[in-house]
Amino acid sequence: MEKKELYETIFKRKSIRNYDLTPLDQNILTKISEFMNNLTPLDSDIKVELKIISPDDVKRRVMKKAPHYIAVFSEPKEGYLTNVGFMLQQMDLYLSASGIGSCWQGIPKPTKDVLQGSDLEFIILIAFGKPAESLHRSNLSEFKRKPLNEISDIKNTDKLLEAARFAPSAGNSQPWFFTGDENMIHVYSNKPGFIRGLLLKKYIRLDVGIALYHLKLAAENFGKETQITFEKTAPDYSNKGYEYIASLIQN
Ligand SMILES: Cc1cc2nc3c(=O)[nH]c(=O)nc-3n(C[C@H](O)[C@H](O)[C@H](O)COP(=O)(O)O)c2cc1C
């Protein structure tokens, strides 16, 4: 799939929670597996394992059933949650761009058998399948997101930051902040309020990985070469409650 198609999907995708429970055709599942096995990592030294599992392998708790799930496992190394967010957001956009609904799901958990089937740490599930509701948003106003000036103090990079602003996040907490300039954008996480923080803490770094992927995809869409680095010179914003994660260099 062209990067342009993934980029354009940023501005219409939504979480799908109502599914037609008929399993997808085998040839579609094969294509999905192919894409899934070729995701770009943020850090290729971190082992990640992705498995497509059925609803019988999932304890759904309050969530409605989906015909398929991706179970995500990772080696618990420095930066692993950001890496998972960055990788699996490629999947979320690919599925949506292919006419298939999907939703990151932190609430359900795989069954014991599935958990015991991997040596890595279980991180999260992504539900997917044929949507039983509208697949896309038809207007940007349907996105509930913070305004740009609440998540960034950079001028003249709106085109890139808009892509990050529309990223999905656990509980829609949007725990990110961007500073720097158009050549180097520094990405930070921030803490949601106390109660939400208790529930969503686990996902903050994962959410930032999702936004970081949107940022990189946007820069590449505008013809830039990108690199994601850890910059020792990134400003310390801890007094504002922001924790530095990584920087995107574009040229
Ligand atoms: C890490 C993560 C975990 C999530 N967990 C759930 C979940 O358990 N149940 C759910 O209904 N939505 C879940 N979501 C979806 C978010 O609620 C959704 O992305 C957010 O509200 C923004 O809405 P949108 O994706 O439709 O743009 C999760 C999203 C992320 C990124």
The ligand as an ORCA input file, in Angstrom:
! r2SCAN-3c Opt
* xyz 0 1
  C      -3.557      1.972     23.711
  C      -5.041      2.097     23.440
  C      -5.956      1.330     24.163
  C      -7.322      1.429     23.886
  N      -8.201      0.619     24.563
  C      -9.516      0.667     24.252
  C     -10.438     -0.226     24.880
  O     -10.068     -1.065     25.696
  N     -11.741     -0.138     24.526
  C     -12.191      0.771     23.609
  O     -13.390      0.803     23.324
  N     -11.349      1.641     22.987
  C     -10.028      1.591     23.283
  N      -9.145      2.425     22.629
  C      -9.628      3.358     21.610
  C      -9.659      4.801     22.118
  O     -10.711      4.965     23.022
  C      -9.807      5.741     20.890
  O      -8.679      5.610     20.072
  C      -9.953      7.203     21.286
  O     -11.122      7.399     22.056
  C     -10.009      8.112     20.049
  O     -11.063      7.761     19.195
  P     -10.829      7.307     17.689
  O      -9.844      6.142     17.703
  O     -12.184      6.856     17.208
  O     -10.280      8.456     16.906
  C      -7.782      2.335     22.902
  C      -6.857      3.116     22.189
  C      -5.501      2.996     22.439
  C      -4.533      3.798     21.625
*
